[in-house]
Amino acid sequence: MPRIYKRKVGVVPRTVTWTEEALTKAIKAIESNSMKTKTAAKQFGIPSRTLRRRLKNADLTKHNLGKGPILGYENEKKLVDHIKNLEKAGFPCTRMDIRRMAYQLAVKLKISHNFNEVTKLADKQWLLSFLERNKQLSVRQAEGISRARPVGFNREEIGKFFDLLEHTLITNDVIGKPKRIFNMDESRVQMNNKPEKVVVTKGAKLVQQVTSSERGETISVVACNNAEGRFLPPIIILKGVYKKDEFLDGLPPGSDAYMNKKSAYINTDLFYKWLTEHFIPRKPAGKVLLILDGHSSHTVSLNTLEVAKENDVILLGLPSHSTHGLQPLDKSFFKPFKTYFSSELRNWMINNKEKRINRYQSGKLIGSAWIRATTPSNAINGFRACGIHPFNPNIIPDHYFEISDAANRSVDTETLEEATGDIPDVSDVVNPNNLVSASSERTAINESQLI
């Protein structure tokens, strides 16, 4: 239940009449030796025991009566700062993210708590109280994917991203230094060759091609490169518990395989493992910028934020629904990589018609495609096409904004119609209200600072 004190009927209330301003003046008077503690307490209307305790702890904040929050006021401020940092860097937190972070903070600081040890989450009532105590945070509804993907790539949001990118590059002294600007992303491949277009006799009614299976196993490939053209060795993620050495056969030197019990996707723990064991040991000395998509699994971990800060890694998230235009790896690497991978699958099937493709061949197939796709030009062109390096916010083509511009024109037209009663011709305008909308939730914060 929320830690909000409710006075019982008939109980005489304990009132606190002094203010924070009075507390500040009293402590200043004591520290300047112009008053003794008892005199200051009497003059400013503060209980002497309270004044001594606040003076000892250097605490000038007026709290509510009763037991404080589970994490304590100071630790809650730290949590708020983490949330602000994430939001500013492009990773707004969901309510579930905040509950998970609260649990992690309590465990790390060895604070006695009543959070759920099974789900490793703070309870919902704690979250309600937390938001009540921290008015600068508010819960906002995020745009649905199906509507936001075409409309979300708009000039205003992309402009804000480039402003943030420019500020980050300049303040951290990495602008014009391509070896210090990195991009990390993951993509999934299926261990199954897809039927291709084939040439057959005219009028043929049955056109089929042999595949390894109807649906192959999904494997995630984690890639990272910098604007100088250097690729880190890949990481593959497989669904399962036990890792086998055979999974690495054929992968480039320095590669590794991570196991995820629930799926072949990256999660918070695997990202932390990648960051600490794979990226940081290979980064150049000094500050580096690591650009990621806005998926919360990458960053919603206090340990991740702290280890990044300790090792001079600045995390920057891309705006939602913008990776097709701003993600360097999506721009120039993953498409050729998957093309080469499909070619490797087809060749394997031709030479092994009696066998099924499985995870034991994944390393060799992915490794061969990786070597063919990881050219310096692919890496460099991706950063250039996104305007990240060289920094060029005007490089995004106008046609990327056509749908959002049309949607904005539609909204303006509807506003005009409501105001005047006229019905202008809008046949050439996309109405965003006709697009199907899904929903997700994000926590929005007004002001914060970079990670």
C-alpha positions as a Markdown table, in Angstrom:
| # | Residue | x | y | z |
|---|---|---|---|---|
| 1 | Met | 0.0 | 0.0 | 0.0 |
| 2 | Pro | 1.2 | 3.6 | -0.5 |
| 3 | Arg | 3.1 | 5.1 | 2.4 |
| 4 | Ile | 0.6 | 7.9 | 2.9 |
| 5 | Tyr | -0.4 | 8.6 | 6.5 |
| 6 | Lys | -4.1 | 8.9 | 7.1 |
| 7 | Arg | -5.0 | 10.4 | 10.5 |
| 8 | Lys | -7.4 | 8.4 | 12.6 |
| 9 | Val | -10.7 | 9.9 | 13.6 |
| 10 | Gly | -10.4 | 11.7 | 17.0 |
| 11 | Val | -6.6 | 11.9 | 17.0 |
| 12 | Val | -5.2 | 15.4 | 17.6 |
| 13 | Pro | -3.0 | 16.2 | 14.6 |
| 14 | Arg | 0.7 | 16.9 | 15.0 |
| 15 | Thr | 1.3 | 20.0 | 13.1 |
| 16 | Val | 4.6 | 21.3 | 11.7 |
| 17 | Thr | 4.5 | 25.1 | 11.6 |
| 18 | Trp | 8.1 | 25.9 | 10.6 |
| 19 | Thr | 9.2 | 26.3 | 7.0 |
| 20 | Glu | 12.3 | 25.4 | 5.0 |
| 21 | Glu | 13.1 | 29.1 | 4.9 |
| 22 | Ala | 13.0 | 29.3 | 8.7 |
| 23 | Leu | 15.2 | 26.1 | 8.9 |
| 24 | Thr | 17.8 | 27.6 | 6.5 |
| 25 | Lys | 18.0 | 30.9 | 8.4 |
| 26 | Ala | 18.3 | 29.0 | 11.8 |
| 27 | Ile | 21.2 | 26.9 | 10.5 |
| 28 | Lys | 23.0 | 29.9 | 9.0 |
| 29 | Ala | 22.6 | 31.7 | 12.3 |
| 30 | Ile | 24.1 | 28.8 | 14.2 |
| 31 | Glu | 26.9 | 28.2 | 11.7 |
| 32 | Ser | 27.9 | 31.9 | 11.9 |
| 33 | Asn | 28.0 | 31.7 | 15.7 |
| 34 | Ser | 25.5 | 34.5 | 16.0 |
| 35 | Met | 23.1 | 32.2 | 17.9 |
| 36 | Lys | 23.1 | 29.1 | 19.9 |
| 37 | Thr | 21.0 | 26.1 | 19.0 |
| 38 | Lys | 18.3 | 26.7 | 21.7 |
| 39 | Thr | 18.0 | 30.4 | 20.9 |
| 40 | Ala | 17.7 | 29.7 | 17.2 |
| 41 | Ala | 15.1 | 27.0 | 17.8 |
| 42 | Lys | 13.0 | 29.3 | 19.9 |
| 43 | Gln | 13.3 | 32.3 | 17.6 |
| 44 | Phe | 12.5 | 30.4 | 14.4 |
| 45 | Gly | 9.9 | 28.1 | 15.9 |
| 46 | Ile | 11.7 | 24.9 | 15.2 |
| 47 | Pro | 12.0 | 22.0 | 17.8 |
| 48 | Ser | 15.5 | 22.0 | 19.2 |
| 49 | Arg | 15.9 | 18.2 | 18.6 |
| 50 | Thr | 14.8 | 18.6 | 15.0 |
| 51 | Leu | 17.2 | 21.5 | 14.5 |
| 52 | Arg | 20.1 | 19.6 | 15.9 |
| 53 | Arg | 19.3 | 16.6 | 13.8 |
| 54 | Arg | 19.0 | 18.7 | 10.6 |
| 55 | Leu | 22.2 | 20.5 | 11.4 |
| 56 | Lys | 24.1 | 17.3 | 11.9 |
| 57 | Asn | 22.7 | 15.7 | 8.7 |
| 58 | Ala | 22.9 | 18.9 | 6.6 |
| 59 | Asp | 19.3 | 18.3 | 5.7 |
| 60 | Leu | 17.3 | 21.4 | 4.8 |
| 61 | Thr | 14.3 | 19.7 | 3.2 |
| 62 | Lys | 10.9 | 19.6 | 5.0 |
| 63 | His | 9.5 | 16.1 | 4.8 |
| 64 | Asn | 6.1 | 14.7 | 5.7 |
| 65 | Leu | 5.4 | 13.3 | 9.1 |
| 66 | Gly | 5.7 | 9.6 | 9.6 |
| 67 | Lys | 8.0 | 7.0 | 8.0 |
| 68 | Gly | 9.7 | 8.1 | 4.9 |
| 69 | Pro | 9.8 | 6.2 | 1.5 |
| 70 | Ile | 11.5 | 2.8 | 1.3 |
| 71 | Leu | 14.4 | 4.1 | -0.7 |
| 72 | Gly | 14.8 | 7.3 | 1.3 |
| 73 | Tyr | 14.4 | 10.8 | 0.0 |
| 74 | Glu | 18.0 | 11.2 | -1.2 |
| 75 | Asn | 18.0 | 7.9 | -3.0 |
| 76 | Glu | 14.7 | 8.8 | -4.7 |
| 77 | Lys | 16.4 | 12.0 | -5.9 |
| 78 | Lys | 19.1 | 9.8 | -7.5 |
| 79 | Leu | 16.5 | 7.7 | -9.1 |
| 80 | Val | 14.7 | 10.8 | -10.5 |
| 81 | Asp | 18.1 | 11.9 | -11.9 |
| 82 | His | 18.6 | 8.6 | -13.6 |
| 83 | Ile | 15.1 | 8.8 | -15.2 |
| 84 | Lys | 15.8 | 12.3 | -16.4 |
| 85 | Asn | 19.2 | 11.3 | -17.8 |
| 86 | Leu | 17.6 | 8.5 | -19.7 |
| 87 | Glu | 14.8 | 10.6 | -21.1 |
| 88 | Lys | 17.2 | 13.4 | -22.2 |
| 89 | Ala | 19.4 | 10.9 | -24.0 |
| 90 | Gly | 16.5 | 9.4 | -25.9 |
| 91 | Phe | 15.5 | 6.5 | -23.6 |
| 92 | Pro | 12.2 | 7.5 | -21.8 |
| 93 | Cys | 11.2 | 5.0 | -19.1 |
| 94 | Thr | 8.0 | 3.1 | -18.9 |
| 95 | Arg | 6.4 | 2.6 | -15.5 |
| 96 | Met | 7.6 | -1.0 | -15.5 |
| 97 | Asp | 11.2 | 0.3 | -16.1 |
| 98 | Ile | 11.0 | 2.6 | -13.0 |
| 99 | Arg | 9.7 | -0.3 | -10.8 |
| 100 | Arg | 12.6 | -2.4 | -12.0 |
| 101 | Met | 15.1 | 0.3 | -11.4 |
| 102 | Ala | 13.8 | 0.9 | -7.9 |
| 103 | Tyr | 14.2 | -2.8 | -7.0 |
| 104 | Gln | 17.8 | -2.7 | -8.4 |
| 105 | Leu | 18.6 | 0.3 | -6.3 |
| 106 | Ala | 17.2 | -1.2 | -3.1 |
| 107 | Val | 19.2 | -4.4 | -3.7 |
| 108 | Lys | 22.4 | -2.6 | -4.6 |
| 109 | Leu | 22.3 | -0.3 | -1.5 |
| 110 | Lys | 21.1 | -3.2 | 0.7 |
| 111 | Ile | 18.0 | -1.4 | 1.8 |
| 112 | Ser | 15.3 | -3.3 | 3.6 |
| 113 | His | 12.2 | -3.5 | 1.3 |
| 114 | Asn | 9.0 | -5.3 | 0.6 |
| 115 | Phe | 9.4 | -5.4 | -3.2 |
| 116 | Asn | 8.6 | -8.6 | -5.1 |
| 117 | Glu | 11.6 | -10.9 | -5.1 |
| 118 | Val | 10.2 | -13.1 | -7.8 |
| 119 | Thr | 9.4 | -10.5 | -10.5 |
| 120 | Lys | 12.2 | -8.2 | -9.2 |
| 121 | Leu | 9.9 | -5.2 | -9.3 |
| 122 | Ala | 8.7 | -2.6 | -6.9 |
| 123 | Asp | 4.9 | -2.8 | -6.5 |
| 124 | Lys | 2.4 | -0.6 | -8.3 |
| 125 | Gln | 1.4 | 1.3 | -5.1 |
| 126 | Trp | 5.0 | 2.3 | -4.5 |
| 127 | Leu | 5.1 | 3.7 | -8.0 |
| 128 | Leu | 2.0 | 5.8 | -7.4 |
| 129 | Ser | 3.5 | 7.2 | -4.2 |
| 130 | Phe | 6.8 | 7.8 | -5.9 |
| 131 | Leu | 5.1 | 9.9 | -8.7 |
| 132 | Glu | 3.1 | 11.7 | -6.0 |
| 133 | Arg | 6.3 | 12.7 | -4.2 |
| 134 | Asn | 8.1 | 13.7 | -7.4 |
| 135 | Lys | 5.8 | 16.1 | -9.2 |
| 136 | Gln | 8.3 | 16.9 | -11.9 |
| 137 | Leu | 7.6 | 13.5 | -13.4 |
| 138 | Ser | 4.3 | 12.6 | -15.2 |
| 139 | Val | 3.0 | 9.7 | -17.1 |
| 140 | Arg | 2.2 | 10.4 | -20.7 |
| 141 | Gln | 0.8 | 8.3 | -23.5 |
| 142 | Ala | 3.2 | 7.5 | -26.3 |
| 143 | Glu | 2.1 | 7.4 | -30.0 |
| 144 | Gly | 1.1 | 4.1 | -31.3 |
| 145 | Ile | 3.6 | 2.3 | -33.6 |
| 146 | Ser | 1.4 | 2.0 | -36.7 |
| 147 | Arg | 0.5 | 5.7 | -36.7 |
| 148 | Ala | 3.7 | 7.0 | -35.3 |
| 149 | Arg | 6.1 | 5.2 | -37.7 |
| 150 | Pro | 5.0 | 7.2 | -40.8 |
| 151 | Val | 4.1 | 10.4 | -38.9 |
| 152 | Gly | 6.7 | 10.3 | -36.2 |
| 153 | Phe | 9.6 | 11.0 | -38.6 |
| 154 | Asn | 8.9 | 14.7 | -38.6 |
| 155 | Arg | 11.1 | 17.7 | -39.0 |
| 156 | Glu | 10.6 | 18.9 | -35.5 |
| 157 | Glu | 11.6 | 15.7 | -33.8 |
| 158 | Ile | 14.5 | 15.1 | -36.1 |
| 159 | Gly | 15.6 | 18.7 | -35.6 |
| 160 | Lys | 15.6 | 18.2 | -31.8 |
| 161 | Phe | 17.7 | 15.1 | -32.2 |
| 162 | Phe | 20.4 | 16.9 | -34.3 |
| 163 | Asp | 20.5 | 19.7 | -31.8 |
| 164 | Leu | 21.1 | 17.2 | -29.0 |
| 165 | Leu | 23.6 | 15.3 | -31.2 |
| 166 | Glu | 25.5 | 18.6 | -31.9 |
| 167 | His | 25.5 | 19.5 | -28.2 |
| 168 | Thr | 26.8 | 16.1 | -27.2 |
| 169 | Leu | 29.5 | 16.0 | -29.9 |
| 170 | Ile | 30.8 | 19.5 | -28.9 |
| 171 | Thr | 30.6 | 19.3 | -25.1 |
| 172 | Asn | 32.3 | 15.9 | -25.1 |
| 173 | Asp | 35.0 | 16.9 | -27.6 |
| 174 | Val | 34.2 | 14.1 | -30.1 |
| 175 | Ile | 33.0 | 16.1 | -33.0 |
| 176 | Gly | 35.2 | 15.5 | -36.0 |
| 177 | Lys | 36.7 | 12.5 | -34.4 |
| 178 | Pro | 35.2 | 9.5 | -36.3 |
| 179 | Lys | 37.1 | 6.8 | -34.3 |
| 180 | Arg | 35.2 | 8.0 | -31.1 |
| 181 | Ile | 31.7 | 7.9 | -32.7 |
| 182 | Phe | 30.1 | 4.4 | -32.5 |
| 183 | Asn | 26.8 | 2.9 | -33.5 |
| 184 | Met | 25.4 | -0.4 | -32.1 |
| 185 | Asp | 22.4 | -2.3 | -33.3 |
| 186 | Glu | 21.0 | -5.8 | -33.6 |
| 187 | Ser | 19.1 | -7.6 | -36.3 |
| 188 | Arg | 17.7 | -11.0 | -36.6 |
| 189 | Val | 18.3 | -13.7 | -39.2 |
| 190 | Gln | 16.5 | -17.0 | -39.7 |
| 191 | Met | 18.4 | -20.3 | -40.3 |
| 192 | Asn | 16.3 | -21.1 | -43.3 |
| 193 | Asn | 16.8 | -20.3 | -47.0 |
| 194 | Lys | 13.9 | -18.4 | -48.5 |
| 195 | Pro | 12.3 | -19.4 | -51.9 |
| 196 | Glu | 13.6 | -17.1 | -54.6 |
| 197 | Lys | 12.2 | -16.0 | -58.0 |
| 198 | Val | 13.0 | -18.8 | -60.5 |
| 199 | Val | 12.8 | -19.2 | -64.3 |
| 200 | Val | 10.3 | -22.0 | -65.3 |
| 201 | Thr | 8.3 | -23.1 | -68.3 |
| 202 | Lys | 5.4 | -20.8 | -69.2 |
| 203 | Gly | 2.2 | -22.1 | -67.9 |
| 204 | Ala | 3.8 | -24.2 | -65.1 |
| 205 | Lys | 1.2 | -24.5 | -62.3 |
| 206 | Leu | 3.5 | -25.9 | -59.6 |
| 207 | Val | 6.5 | -23.8 | -58.8 |
| 208 | Gln | 8.4 | -24.9 | -55.7 |
| 209 | Gln | 11.9 | -24.6 | -54.3 |
| 210 | Val | 13.4 | -26.8 | -51.6 |
| 211 | Thr | 14.0 | -25.1 | -48.2 |
| 212 | Ser | 15.6 | -26.4 | -45.1 |
| 213 | Ser | 12.4 | -26.1 | -43.1 |
| 214 | Glu | 9.2 | -24.1 | -43.1 |
| 215 | Arg | 10.4 | -21.9 | -40.4 |
| 216 | Gly | 14.1 | -21.7 | -39.3 |
| 217 | Glu | 15.5 | -20.8 | -35.9 |
| 218 | Thr | 15.9 | -17.1 | -35.2 |
| 219 | Ile | 19.3 | -15.8 | -34.2 |
| 220 | Ser | 20.2 | -12.2 | -33.4 |
| 221 | Val | 23.4 | -10.6 | -34.7 |
| 222 | Val | 24.7 | -7.7 | -32.7 |
| 223 | Ala | 26.9 | -5.3 | -34.7 |
| 224 | Cys | 28.9 | -2.2 | -33.7 |
| 225 | Asn | 31.1 | 0.0 | -35.8 |
| 226 | Asn | 32.5 | 3.5 | -35.7 |
| 227 | Ala | 32.6 | 6.3 | -38.2 |
| 228 | Glu | 36.2 | 5.6 | -39.1 |
| 229 | Gly | 35.2 | 2.3 | -40.7 |
| 230 | Arg | 36.1 | -0.1 | -38.0 |
| 231 | Phe | 33.8 | -3.0 | -37.0 |
| 232 | Leu | 33.9 | -4.8 | -33.6 |
| 233 | Pro | 33.6 | -8.6 | -33.8 |
| 234 | Pro | 30.0 | -9.7 | -33.9 |
| 235 | Ile | 27.9 | -11.2 | -31.1 |
| 236 | Ile | 25.2 | -13.7 | -31.8 |
| 237 | Ile | 22.3 | -14.3 | -29.4 |
| 238 | Leu | 20.6 | -17.7 | -29.3 |
| 239 | Lys | 17.6 | -18.9 | -27.3 |
| 240 | Gly | 18.6 | -21.4 | -24.7 |
| 241 | Val | 20.6 | -21.8 | -21.5 |
| 242 | Tyr | 23.7 | -23.7 | -22.2 |
| 243 | Lys | 26.4 | -22.3 | -24.6 |
| 244 | Lys | 28.5 | -24.7 | -26.7 |
| 245 | Asp | 31.8 | -24.0 | -28.3 |
| 246 | Glu | 30.4 | -25.2 | -31.6 |
| 247 | Phe | 28.3 | -22.1 | -31.8 |
| 248 | Leu | 31.4 | -20.1 | -32.4 |
| 249 | Asp | 32.8 | -22.2 | -35.2 |
| 250 | Gly | 33.4 | -20.0 | -38.3 |
| 251 | Leu | 32.8 | -16.6 | -36.6 |
| 252 | Pro | 35.5 | -14.0 | -36.8 |
| 253 | Pro | 38.1 | -13.9 | -34.0 |
| 254 | Gly | 36.9 | -12.1 | -30.9 |
| 255 | Ser | 33.3 | -13.0 | -31.6 |
| 256 | Asp | 31.1 | -14.5 | -28.9 |
| 257 | Ala | 27.7 | -16.2 | -28.4 |
| 258 | Tyr | 25.2 | -15.1 | -25.7 |
| 259 | Met | 22.4 | -17.3 | -24.5 |
| 260 | Asn | 18.9 | -15.9 | -23.6 |
| 261 | Lys | 16.6 | -18.3 | -21.9 |
| 262 | Lys | 13.4 | -16.7 | -23.2 |
| 263 | Ser | 14.2 | -15.6 | -26.7 |
| 264 | Ala | 17.0 | -14.8 | -29.1 |
| 265 | Tyr | 16.7 | -11.1 | -28.4 |
| 266 | Ile | 19.0 | -8.8 | -26.4 |
| 267 | Asn | 17.9 | -7.8 | -23.0 |
| 268 | Thr | 19.2 | -5.6 | -20.1 |
| 269 | Asp | 21.6 | -8.2 | -18.8 |
| 270 | Leu | 23.0 | -9.1 | -22.2 |
| 271 | Phe | 23.5 | -5.5 | -23.1 |
| 272 | Tyr | 25.3 | -4.9 | -19.8 |
| 273 | Lys | 27.5 | -8.0 | -20.6 |
| 274 | Trp | 28.1 | -6.7 | -24.2 |
| 275 | Leu | 29.0 | -3.2 | -22.9 |
| 276 | Thr | 31.4 | -4.4 | -20.1 |
| 277 | Glu | 33.0 | -7.4 | -21.7 |
| 278 | His | 32.9 | -6.6 | -25.4 |
| 279 | Phe | 32.7 | -2.9 | -26.1 |
| 280 | Ile | 34.6 | -1.1 | -23.3 |
| 281 | Pro | 37.8 | -3.3 | -23.6 |
| 282 | Arg | 37.9 | -2.4 | -27.3 |
| 283 | Lys | 37.1 | 1.3 | -27.2 |
| 284 | Pro | 39.8 | 3.9 | -27.5 |
| 285 | Ala | 41.0 | 5.8 | -24.4 |
| 286 | Gly | 38.9 | 8.8 | -23.5 |
| 287 | Lys | 35.3 | 9.7 | -24.2 |
| 288 | Val | 33.3 | 7.9 | -26.9 |
| 289 | Leu | 29.8 | 8.4 | -28.2 |
| 290 | Leu | 27.7 | 5.2 | -28.5 |
| 291 | Ile | 24.5 | 5.7 | -30.5 |
| 292 | Leu | 21.7 | 3.2 | -29.9 |
| 293 | Asp | 18.0 | 2.8 | -30.9 |
| 294 | Gly | 15.6 | 3.9 | -28.2 |
| 295 | His | 14.8 | 0.4 | -26.9 |
| 296 | Ser | 14.7 | 0.4 | -23.1 |
| 297 | Ser | 16.4 | -3.0 | -22.8 |
| 298 | His | 19.7 | -1.3 | -23.7 |
| 299 | Thr | 19.8 | 1.2 | -20.8 |
| 300 | Val | 17.2 | 0.8 | -18.1 |
| 301 | Ser | 19.7 | -0.5 | -15.6 |
| 302 | Leu | 21.5 | 1.5 | -12.9 |
| 303 | Asn | 24.6 | -0.6 | -13.4 |
| 304 | Thr | 24.6 | 0.1 | -17.1 |
| 305 | Leu | 24.4 | 3.8 | -16.6 |
| 306 | Glu | 27.1 | 3.8 | -13.9 |
| 307 | Val | 29.6 | 1.6 | -15.8 |
| 308 | Ala | 29.1 | 3.8 | -18.9 |
| 309 | Lys | 29.8 | 6.9 | -17.0 |
| 310 | Glu | 32.8 | 5.4 | -15.3 |
| 311 | Asn | 34.3 | 4.4 | -18.6 |
| 312 | Asp | 33.6 | 7.6 | -20.5 |
| 313 | Val | 30.9 | 6.1 | -22.7 |
| 314 | Ile | 28.2 | 8.6 | -23.6 |
| 315 | Leu | 24.9 | 6.9 | -24.5 |
| 316 | Leu | 22.7 | 8.6 | -27.0 |
| 317 | Gly | 19.3 | 7.2 | -28.1 |
| 318 | Leu | 17.7 | 7.7 | -31.5 |
| 319 | Pro | 14.2 | 9.1 | -31.6 |
| 320 | Ser | 11.3 | 6.6 | -31.8 |
| 321 | His | 10.4 | 5.4 | -35.3 |
| 322 | Ser | 13.4 | 7.0 | -36.9 |
| 323 | Thr | 16.0 | 4.2 | -37.2 |
| 324 | His | 15.3 | 3.8 | -40.9 |
| 325 | Gly | 16.7 | 7.3 | -41.5 |
| 326 | Leu | 19.1 | 7.8 | -38.6 |
| 327 | Gln | 20.6 | 4.4 | -37.8 |
| 328 | Pro | 24.0 | 4.0 | -39.6 |
| 329 | Leu | 24.0 | 0.2 | -39.4 |
| 330 | Asp | 20.5 | 0.0 | -40.9 |
| 331 | Lys | 21.4 | 2.4 | -43.6 |
| 332 | Ser | 24.4 | 0.7 | -45.1 |
| 333 | Phe | 25.3 | -2.6 | -43.4 |
| 334 | Phe | 22.4 | -4.9 | -42.5 |
| 335 | Lys | 20.9 | -5.0 | -46.0 |
| 336 | Pro | 24.1 | -6.3 | -47.7 |
| 337 | Phe | 24.8 | -8.5 | -44.7 |
| 338 | Lys | 21.5 | -10.3 | -45.0 |
| 339 | Thr | 21.9 | -10.5 | -48.8 |
| 340 | Tyr | 25.2 | -12.3 | -48.3 |
| 341 | Phe | 23.7 | -14.4 | -45.6 |
| 342 | Ser | 20.9 | -15.6 | -47.9 |
| 343 | Ser | 23.5 | -16.4 | -50.5 |
| 344 | Glu | 25.5 | -18.5 | -48.0 |
| 345 | Leu | 22.3 | -20.3 | -46.9 |
| 346 | Arg | 21.4 | -21.1 | -50.6 |
| 347 | Asn | 24.9 | -22.5 | -51.2 |
| 348 | Trp | 24.8 | -24.6 | -48.1 |
| 349 | Met | 21.5 | -26.1 | -49.2 |
| 350 | Ile | 22.8 | -27.0 | -52.6 |
| 351 | Asn | 25.8 | -28.8 | -51.1 |
| 352 | Asn | 23.8 | -30.4 | -48.2 |
| 353 | Lys | 20.5 | -31.4 | -49.7 |
| 354 | Glu | 19.9 | -34.1 | -47.2 |
| 355 | Lys | 20.5 | -32.0 | -44.1 |
| 356 | Arg | 18.6 | -29.3 | -42.2 |
| 357 | Ile | 20.3 | -26.1 | -41.2 |
| 358 | Asn | 20.5 | -25.6 | -37.5 |
| 359 | Arg | 22.4 | -23.5 | -34.9 |
| 360 | Tyr | 25.6 | -25.6 | -35.3 |
| 361 | Gln | 26.0 | -24.1 | -38.8 |
| 362 | Ser | 25.1 | -20.6 | -37.8 |
| 363 | Gly | 28.7 | -19.5 | -36.9 |
| 364 | Lys | 30.1 | -20.4 | -40.3 |
| 365 | Leu | 27.2 | -19.0 | -42.3 |
| 366 | Ile | 27.0 | -15.7 | -40.3 |
| 367 | Gly | 30.8 | -15.4 | -40.3 |
| 368 | Ser | 31.1 | -15.7 | -44.1 |
| 369 | Ala | 28.4 | -13.1 | -44.6 |
| 370 | Trp | 30.0 | -10.9 | -42.0 |
| 371 | Ile | 33.4 | -10.8 | -43.6 |
| 372 | Arg | 31.8 | -9.9 | -47.0 |
| 373 | Ala | 29.7 | -7.1 | -45.6 |
| 374 | Thr | 32.0 | -5.4 | -43.1 |
| 375 | Thr | 33.8 | -3.2 | -45.5 |
| 376 | Pro | 35.1 | 0.2 | -44.3 |
| 377 | Ser | 33.0 | 1.9 | -47.0 |
| 378 | Asn | 29.8 | 0.4 | -45.7 |
| 379 | Ala | 30.6 | 1.7 | -42.2 |
| 380 | Ile | 31.7 | 5.2 | -43.3 |
| 381 | Asn | 28.7 | 5.6 | -45.7 |
| 382 | Gly | 26.2 | 4.8 | -43.0 |
| 383 | Phe | 27.3 | 7.6 | -40.7 |
| 384 | Arg | 27.6 | 10.0 | -43.7 |
| 385 | Ala | 24.1 | 9.1 | -45.0 |
| 386 | Cys | 22.6 | 9.8 | -41.5 |
| 387 | Gly | 24.4 | 13.1 | -41.1 |
| 388 | Ile | 26.1 | 12.0 | -37.9 |
| 389 | His | 29.7 | 12.2 | -39.3 |
| 390 | Pro | 30.5 | 14.5 | -40.9 |
| 391 | Phe | 27.8 | 16.3 | -38.9 |
| 392 | Asn | 25.2 | 17.4 | -41.4 |
| 393 | Pro | 21.5 | 17.8 | -40.2 |
| 394 | Asn | 20.4 | 18.9 | -43.7 |
| 395 | Ile | 21.4 | 15.6 | -45.3 |
| 396 | Ile | 18.0 | 13.8 | -44.6 |
| 397 | Pro | 16.1 | 13.8 | -47.9 |
| 398 | Asp | 12.8 | 15.7 | -48.1 |
| 399 | His | 10.9 | 12.6 | -49.1 |
| 400 | Tyr | 11.5 | 11.1 | -45.6 |
| 401 | Phe | 9.2 | 13.8 | -44.3 |
| 402 | Glu | 6.5 | 13.6 | -46.9 |
| 403 | Ile | 4.0 | 11.6 | -44.8 |
| 404 | Ser | 4.5 | 13.7 | -41.6 |
| 405 | Asp | 4.2 | 16.9 | -43.7 |
| 406 | Ala | 1.0 | 15.7 | -45.2 |
| 407 | Ala | -0.4 | 14.7 | -41.8 |
| 408 | Asn | 0.4 | 18.2 | -40.5 |
| 409 | Arg | -1.3 | 19.7 | -43.4 |
| 410 | Ser | -4.3 | 17.5 | -42.7 |
| 411 | Val | -4.4 | 18.6 | -39.1 |
| 412 | Asp | -4.2 | 22.3 | -40.1 |
| 413 | Thr | -7.1 | 21.8 | -42.6 |
| 414 | Glu | -9.3 | 20.1 | -40.0 |
| 415 | Thr | -8.6 | 23.0 | -37.6 |
| 416 | Leu | -9.5 | 25.5 | -40.3 |
| 417 | Glu | -12.7 | 23.6 | -41.1 |
| 418 | Glu | -13.8 | 23.7 | -37.5 |
| 419 | Ala | -13.1 | 27.4 | -37.3 |
| 420 | Thr | -14.8 | 28.5 | -40.5 |
| 421 | Gly | -17.2 | 25.7 | -41.4 |
| 422 | Asp | -15.6 | 25.6 | -44.9 |
| 423 | Ile | -14.7 | 22.2 | -46.4 |
| 424 | Pro | -11.5 | 22.6 | -48.5 |
| 425 | Asp | -10.3 | 19.9 | -50.9 |
| 426 | Val | -8.1 | 17.5 | -48.9 |
| 427 | Ser | -8.1 | 14.6 | -51.3 |
| 428 | Asp | -4.4 | 14.7 | -51.7 |
| 429 | Val | -3.7 | 14.8 | -47.9 |
| 430 | Val | -3.1 | 11.8 | -45.6 |
| 431 | Asn | -5.4 | 12.0 | -42.6 |
| 432 | Pro | -3.5 | 10.5 | -39.6 |
| 433 | Asn | -6.9 | 9.7 | -37.9 |
| 434 | Asn | -7.5 | 7.1 | -40.5 |
| 435 | Leu | -4.4 | 5.2 | -39.6 |
| 436 | Val | -4.6 | 2.3 | -37.1 |
| 437 | Ser | -3.1 | 3.2 | -33.7 |
| 438 | Ala | -1.5 | 0.9 | -31.2 |
| 439 | Ser | -0.5 | 2.1 | -27.7 |
| 440 | Ser | 2.4 | 2.0 | -25.3 |
| 441 | Glu | 3.4 | 4.2 | -22.3 |
| 442 | Arg | 6.4 | 6.3 | -21.6 |
| 443 | Thr | 7.3 | 8.6 | -18.8 |
| 444 | Ala | 7.9 | 12.2 | -20.0 |
| 445 | Ile | 10.1 | 14.6 | -18.1 |
| 446 | Asn | 10.3 | 18.3 | -18.9 |
| 447 | Glu | 14.0 | 19.0 | -18.2 |
| 448 | Ser | 17.1 | 16.9 | -17.5 |
| 449 | Gln | 20.7 | 16.5 | -18.5 |
| 450 | Leu | 22.7 | 14.1 | -20.6 |
| 451 | Ile | 24.0 | 10.8 | -19.4 |
